[in-house]
Amino acid sequence: MMPPEKPNDWTGKTWACFKGAQAADGEYLLFVDADVWLEEDGLVRLGSAVAHEGGVVSVQPYHQVRTFFEQFSAFFHIMLMSGIGAFTPLGDRMAPAGLFGQCLFCTRRDYFFAGGHEKVKGNVLENLSLGRVFREADLSMHLYGGRGTLNVRMYPDGLGALIDGWSKAFIDGAGASKRSMLVLGSCWISGCIIAAASLPTGMGCRTRLPLSVYGIYAAQTAWMLRRLGAFRLSTALLFPLHCLFFCATFLYSALRVHVFRTVRWKGRRVERPNGNTRRDI
């Protein structure tokens, strides 16, 4: 029997996830992307988290970075965490704005009670909208880092794929993020730029303040990246380079989305037409 054809108002991922959930008959539902792999005891850890926390558990996989150009994902990961309010000092006292798209684990009952992927069927970044869906259903959301549990390798096919992939993420990302977190993230990026720009002018001064500020930003970047992936120490030390790459890609994405209203991904166009509907074509 042939599977039903995907309706035009669904994205491929939301359709596949929802039909898979309907076909499953277990008590728990685990959604993971195709490029994600579990550690030997990863499934046990995920199950323990759901049993202990209740609600919805979402995990950001640990990024296995293996080539030089893959290091340029660094600031995108940091801003992703910032945008959805993940891993803040407030912990669970601050509800996240969304979930991680690469791993979602919950009970079957909670999934269909909230409406699942059917509620976000046309969204390119369905994980951000799913956060709102589960929140409206009064279900708790718990975000974790995947180090030691869940791994991913993102955009191994070259710098072009990396740019296209992260540009695609900006279609819905900014609109679904917490405004307060976007402001804080923008301030942090601005601070990175100021710290880098002031370093050359401060080298000849008696005060070591510019060098100290640069060191603080480098240390903070290294601390955050250690949790997110196998990034090199040199990536943190050269944070201005990665910050500028992030800003350039962000501007490129804004131009593609808001002027040309489309970005490219895996040989196809992801279009953003006028209005709120998103679709794959």
C-alpha positions as CSV (number, residue, x, y, z in Angstrom):
1,M,0.0,0.0,0.0
2,M,1.4,3.4,-1.1
3,P,1.8,6.0,1.7
4,P,-0.6,9.0,1.2
5,E,0.9,11.9,-0.8
6,K,2.0,14.9,1.2
7,P,-0.5,17.8,1.0
8,N,0.8,21.1,-0.3
9,D,0.3,23.0,3.0
10,W,2.7,20.6,4.9
11,T,6.5,20.6,4.8
12,G,8.1,17.3,4.2
13,K,9.4,17.0,7.8
14,T,6.2,17.8,9.6
15,W,4.3,15.4,7.3
16,A,6.7,12.6,7.9
17,C,6.8,13.2,11.7
18,F,3.0,13.3,12.1
19,K,2.4,10.2,9.9
20,G,5.1,8.4,11.8
21,A,3.5,9.3,15.1
22,Q,0.1,8.1,13.9
23,A,1.6,4.8,12.8
24,A,3.5,4.2,16.1
25,D,1.8,2.3,18.9
26,G,4.2,2.8,21.8
27,E,3.8,4.9,24.8
28,Y,6.7,7.3,23.9
29,L,7.5,9.1,20.7
30,L,11.1,10.0,19.8
31,F,11.8,12.3,16.8
32,V,15.4,12.7,15.6
33,D,16.9,14.0,12.4
34,A,18.6,11.6,10.0
35,D,22.0,13.0,10.7
36,V,21.8,12.5,14.5
37,W,23.2,9.4,16.2
38,L,22.9,8.3,19.8
39,E,25.6,7.2,22.2
40,E,25.4,3.6,23.4
41,D,23.3,4.6,26.5
42,G,21.7,7.6,24.9
43,L,18.2,6.2,24.6
44,V,18.3,5.2,28.3
45,R,19.3,8.7,29.2
46,L,16.5,10.3,27.2
47,G,14.0,7.9,28.6
48,S,15.1,8.8,32.2
49,A,14.8,12.5,31.5
50,V,11.2,12.1,30.3
51,A,10.3,9.9,33.2
52,H,11.9,12.3,35.7
53,E,10.9,15.7,34.2
54,G,7.6,14.9,32.5
55,G,6.3,17.0,29.6
56,V,8.5,17.4,26.6
57,V,12.3,16.8,26.5
58,S,14.3,18.3,23.6
59,V,18.1,17.9,23.2
60,Q,20.5,19.9,21.2
61,P,22.9,17.3,19.8
62,Y,26.6,17.7,20.4
63,H,28.2,19.0,17.2
64,Q,31.0,16.8,16.0
65,V,33.1,19.3,14.2
66,R,35.8,17.7,12.0
67,T,36.9,20.2,9.4
68,F,38.1,23.8,9.4
69,F,35.1,25.3,7.7
70,E,32.7,23.6,10.0
71,Q,34.1,25.7,12.8
72,F,32.1,28.6,11.3
73,S,28.9,27.2,12.8
74,A,30.1,28.4,16.2
75,F,28.3,31.7,16.5
76,F,25.1,30.3,14.9
77,H,24.9,27.8,17.7
78,I,25.4,30.4,20.3
79,M,22.7,32.7,18.9
80,L,20.3,29.8,18.5
81,M,20.7,29.1,22.2
82,S,20.2,32.8,23.0
83,G,17.2,33.2,20.7
84,I,15.1,30.5,22.3
85,G,16.2,31.2,25.9
86,A,18.1,27.9,26.4
87,F,20.6,27.2,29.1
88,T,20.1,30.5,30.9
89,P,21.2,31.1,34.5
90,L,17.5,31.1,35.4
91,G,17.1,27.4,34.4
92,D,13.5,26.1,34.3
93,R,12.3,29.4,35.9
94,M,12.4,30.9,32.4
95,A,10.2,29.0,29.9
96,P,12.0,28.5,26.5
97,A,10.6,30.1,23.4
98,G,10.9,26.9,21.4
99,L,12.4,23.4,21.1
100,F,15.5,22.0,19.4
101,G,14.6,20.7,16.0
102,Q,16.9,17.7,15.9
103,C,15.6,15.7,18.9
104,L,12.1,15.7,20.6
105,F,11.0,13.1,23.1
106,C,7.6,13.0,24.8
107,T,4.7,10.6,25.6
108,R,2.2,9.8,22.8
109,R,-0.6,11.1,24.9
110,D,1.0,14.6,25.4
111,Y,1.9,14.8,21.7
112,F,-1.6,14.3,20.4
113,F,-3.1,16.3,23.2
114,A,-1.1,19.3,22.1
115,G,-1.8,18.6,18.4
116,G,1.8,17.7,17.4
117,H,3.2,18.5,14.0
118,E,-0.2,19.0,12.6
119,K,-0.4,22.4,14.4
120,V,2.8,23.6,12.7
121,K,2.5,21.7,9.4
122,G,3.6,24.6,7.2
123,N,6.5,25.9,9.2
124,V,10.1,25.4,8.0
125,L,11.5,25.7,11.5
126,E,8.7,23.6,13.1
127,N,10.6,23.2,16.4
128,L,10.2,26.9,17.3
129,S,6.5,26.8,16.7
130,L,6.1,23.5,18.5
131,G,7.4,25.3,21.6
132,R,4.4,27.6,21.4
133,V,2.0,24.6,20.8
134,F,3.2,22.6,23.8
135,R,3.2,25.8,25.9
136,E,-0.4,26.5,25.0
137,A,-1.3,22.9,26.0
138,D,0.2,23.7,29.4
139,L,3.0,21.1,29.0
140,S,6.4,21.7,30.5
141,M,9.4,21.8,28.2
142,H,12.9,20.8,29.2
143,L,16.0,21.6,27.1
144,Y,19.3,19.7,27.4
145,G,22.7,19.7,25.8
146,G,23.5,16.4,24.0
147,R,27.2,15.9,25.0
148,G,27.6,12.3,25.9
149,T,24.1,11.4,24.7
150,L,23.4,12.6,21.2
151,N,25.7,13.7,18.4
152,V,25.3,15.4,15.0
153,R,27.6,16.5,12.2
154,M,26.1,19.5,10.4
155,Y,26.9,20.6,6.8
156,P,29.9,18.4,6.0
157,D,29.6,19.1,2.3
158,G,31.3,22.5,2.3
159,L,31.0,26.2,3.2
160,G,28.3,26.7,0.7
161,A,26.0,24.1,2.3
162,L,26.8,25.6,5.7
163,I,25.7,29.1,4.6
164,D,22.6,27.8,2.9
165,G,21.6,25.7,5.9
166,W,22.0,28.5,8.4
167,S,20.3,31.0,6.1
168,K,17.3,28.7,5.9
169,A,17.2,28.7,9.6
170,F,16.7,32.5,9.7
171,I,13.4,32.3,7.7
172,D,11.4,31.6,10.9
173,G,14.0,31.9,13.6
174,A,14.0,35.6,14.4
175,G,10.2,35.9,14.4
176,A,9.7,33.0,16.8
177,S,12.5,33.9,19.2
178,K,12.0,35.8,22.5
179,R,12.3,39.5,21.8
180,S,14.2,40.0,25.1
181,M,16.7,37.3,24.2
182,L,17.1,38.8,20.7
183,V,18.0,42.1,22.3
184,L,20.5,40.5,24.7
185,G,22.0,38.5,21.9
186,S,22.4,41.6,19.7
187,C,24.1,43.4,22.6
188,W,26.5,40.5,23.0
189,I,27.3,40.5,19.3
190,S,27.9,44.3,19.5
191,G,30.2,43.8,22.4
192,C,32.2,41.2,20.5
193,I,32.7,43.7,17.6
194,I,33.6,46.5,20.0
195,A,36.1,44.3,21.9
196,A,37.7,43.3,18.7
197,A,37.8,46.8,17.2
198,S,39.3,48.4,20.3
199,L,42.1,45.8,20.6
200,P,44.5,47.4,18.0
201,T,44.0,50.9,19.3
202,G,44.6,49.8,22.8
203,M,47.8,47.9,22.2
204,G,49.9,51.0,22.6
205,C,48.2,52.3,25.7
206,R,49.5,51.7,29.2
207,T,46.2,50.2,30.3
208,R,45.5,46.6,29.4
209,L,41.7,47.1,29.5
210,P,41.2,46.4,25.8
211,L,43.2,43.2,26.0
212,S,41.3,42.1,29.2
213,V,37.9,42.7,27.6
214,Y,39.0,40.7,24.5
215,G,40.1,37.9,26.8
216,I,36.8,37.9,28.7
217,Y,34.9,37.6,25.4
218,A,37.2,34.8,24.2
219,A,36.8,32.9,27.5
220,Q,33.1,33.3,27.5
221,T,32.9,32.0,23.9
222,A,35.1,29.0,24.7
223,W,32.9,28.2,27.7
224,M,29.7,28.2,25.6
225,L,31.2,26.3,22.6
226,R,32.5,23.6,24.9
227,R,28.9,22.7,25.7
228,L,27.7,22.9,22.2
229,G,30.3,21.0,20.1
230,A,33.8,19.9,19.5
231,F,35.0,23.4,18.6
232,R,38.7,24.2,18.7
233,L,40.1,26.7,21.2
234,S,41.4,28.7,18.3
235,T,37.7,29.3,17.3
236,A,37.1,31.1,20.6
237,L,40.4,33.0,20.4
238,L,39.6,34.2,16.9
239,F,36.0,35.0,17.8
240,P,35.9,38.3,15.8
241,L,36.4,36.3,12.5
242,H,33.5,34.0,13.4
243,C,31.4,36.9,14.6
244,L,31.9,38.7,11.3
245,F,31.0,35.5,9.3
246,F,27.8,35.2,11.4
247,C,26.9,38.9,10.7
248,A,27.6,38.6,7.0
249,T,25.5,35.4,6.7
250,F,22.7,37.1,8.7
251,L,22.7,40.0,6.2
252,Y,22.7,37.6,3.3
253,S,19.8,35.7,4.8
254,A,17.8,38.9,5.4
255,L,18.3,39.9,1.8
256,R,17.3,36.5,0.5
257,V,14.2,36.3,2.8
258,H,12.9,39.8,2.8
259,V,13.8,41.0,-0.7
260,F,14.0,37.8,-2.9
261,R,11.8,35.9,-0.5
262,T,13.5,32.6,-1.0
263,V,16.7,30.7,0.0
264,R,18.2,27.6,-1.5
265,W,18.6,24.3,0.4
266,K,19.7,20.9,-1.0
267,G,19.1,21.9,-4.6
268,R,15.6,23.3,-4.0
269,R,14.1,26.6,-3.1
270,V,12.5,27.3,0.3
271,E,10.1,30.1,-0.4
272,R,8.6,32.7,1.9
273,P,5.6,34.2,0.1
274,N,3.7,37.2,1.2
275,G,1.8,36.5,4.4
276,N,2.5,34.1,7.2
277,T,2.5,30.8,5.2
278,R,5.8,29.0,4.6
279,R,6.2,26.1,2.1
280,D,8.7,24.0,0.4
281,I,8.7,24.0,-3.4
